[in-house]
Amino acid sequence: QFCELHDTPGRMKAVGVIERDVAWEDSRSFFFWRLRRKLAEYDLRKKMMNAGNVGRGVSSMSAIDASSKIEEWFVSGGGTADGWKDDKRVLGWMAQNDDSLNK
């Protein structure tokens, strides 16, 4: 009985471990897009952190700062805070702005 109450989606959401529960039928698509978005986001974040280390004498950017900056760019580029939670929308924005993001 403890196990049945311990890791349920409702309990995990209440504790703040997950944002929302995903229906089994939608789980494959959800996690496919989530993985693609996170990999692209982490790659961009890594490039930003490495660029800060190149001979500027500036303290390096943290991962949290880089992620916040990417979100800031998304919102200032016409996205919304709710749109930031949509993996497909963020990936589309990253693809459209690939040249300017990688400068």
C-alpha positions in Angstrom: 0.0 0.0 0.0 2.9 2.4 0.7 4.2 1.9 -2.8 0.8 2.6 -4.3 0.7 6.0 -2.6 4.4 6.9 -2.9 5.1 7.5 -6.6 1.7 8.3 -8.1 1.5 11.2 -10.6 -0.9 13.1 -8.4 1.5 12.9 -5.4 4.5 13.7 -7.5 2.7 16.8 -8.9 1.7 17.9 -5.4 5.3 17.6 -4.2 6.5 19.6 -7.3 8.6 16.8 -8.8 6.6 16.9 -12.1 4.7 19.8 -13.8 1.9 17.6 -15.1 1.0 14.0 -15.6 1.1 12.6 -19.1 -1.5 10.2 -20.4 0.0 6.8 -21.4 -1.3 7.2 -25.0 0.6 10.5 -25.3 3.7 9.5 -23.4 5.9 8.4 -26.4 5.3 11.7 -28.3 5.7 13.8 -25.2 9.0 12.3 -24.2 10.3 12.3 -27.8 9.7 16.1 -28.1 10.9 16.7 -24.5 14.2 14.9 -25.2 14.8 16.7 -28.5 14.1 20.1 -26.9 16.4 19.4 -23.9 19.2 18.2 -26.0 19.0 21.3 -28.2 18.7 23.5 -25.2 21.7 21.9 -23.4 23.8 22.2 -26.6 23.1 25.9 -26.9 23.6 26.4 -23.2 27.0 24.7 -23.4 28.0 26.9 -26.3 27.0 30.0 -24.3 29.0 28.9 -21.3 32.1 28.1 -23.4 31.8 31.5 -25.2 31.9 33.3 -21.9 35.3 31.6 -21.1 37.1 32.9 -24.2 39.6 35.5 -23.1 37.2 38.1 -21.9 38.2 38.1 -18.3 34.6 37.8 -17.4 33.4 35.2 -15.0 31.9 32.3 -16.7 28.1 32.0 -17.2 26.4 29.4 -15.0 24.1 26.8 -16.5 21.1 28.5 -14.8 22.1 31.9 -16.1 22.4 30.5 -19.6 19.0 28.8 -19.4 17.4 32.0 -18.1 19.0 33.9 -21.0 17.6 31.5 -23.6 14.2 31.8 -22.1 14.5 35.6 -22.1 15.4 35.5 -25.8 12.4 33.3 -26.5 10.0 35.6 -24.8 11.6 38.8 -26.3 11.4 37.2 -29.7 7.6 36.9 -29.6 7.2 33.8 -27.4 5.3 33.7 -24.2 6.0 32.3 -20.8 3.3 29.6 -21.5 4.9 29.0 -24.9 8.2 28.2 -23.1 6.6 25.1 -21.7 5.7 23.8 -25.2 8.6 21.7 -26.4 7.6 21.8 -30.1 7.2 25.6 -30.1 10.6 26.1 -28.5 12.3 23.8 -30.9 10.6 25.6 -33.8 11.8 28.9 -32.5 15.4 27.5 -32.0 15.4 26.2 -35.6 14.1 29.6 -37.0 16.7 31.5 -35.1 19.6 29.1 -35.4 21.9 31.5 -37.1 21.4 34.3 -34.5 21.5 31.9 -31.5 24.8 30.4 -32.6 26.7 33.7 -33.1 
